[in-house]
Amino acid sequence: MSAFTEYFVNNRENSEERAAMIIHSCPELLERIQQVGFLPLLESGVRGYSAESLMDEDCRFTQFDDGSWEWPLWQWKGDAVREGDCVYGKFFAGKAGFVSREWWPDLYNWRRSQSTKFDECSVEGIILATLQENCSMITRELRAACGFVGPNMRSKFDGYITRLEMSCHIVTEVRQYCTYAAI
């Protein structure tokens, strides 16, 4: 077990330390991101190591009788990216999460050193070129600009976006809608 994993396993088992890590608000989410450097949004390979698992019971996902729902973490995610010192994207085995700005250069450099350069004629190359021309784009506009229209194209496009996020070529920006920016 890595020291990183061991830290969270031990903290999960120590109830005092665990209670100190519980998230009740967006500022506390930002604090945890800065504290640990890397924080998946939802459960990942390390049980108990995610923003979702650190949420206070009162802040968990709630579905109401009328079908509406409330999930503070989903709302805080956007605030964290806009106001916090972190980036957000699919960085954890294709799953979304946060990386502190302190740790971002290390992840970025390592991931870029491990990934191949995308050919400009590849789908990934076309997506990157489109983003570079437009600075950032709303997902549906980017999908249309890259020709991903019609049935079953959304999931295919999402696969390419995930590969670009995992290799740290793009990040998610949260404004009114989810947008992507090339870096």
Secondary structure, 3 states (H helix, E strand, C coil): CCHHHHHHHHHHHCHHHHHHHCECCHHHHHHHHHHHCEEECCCCCCCCCCCHHHECHHHCCEECCCCCEECHHHHHHHHHHHHCCEEEEEEECCEEEEEECCCHHHHHHHHHHHCCCCCCCCHHHHHHHHHHHHCEEEHHHHHHHCCCCCCCHHHHHHHHHHHHHHCCCEEEEECCCEEEEEC
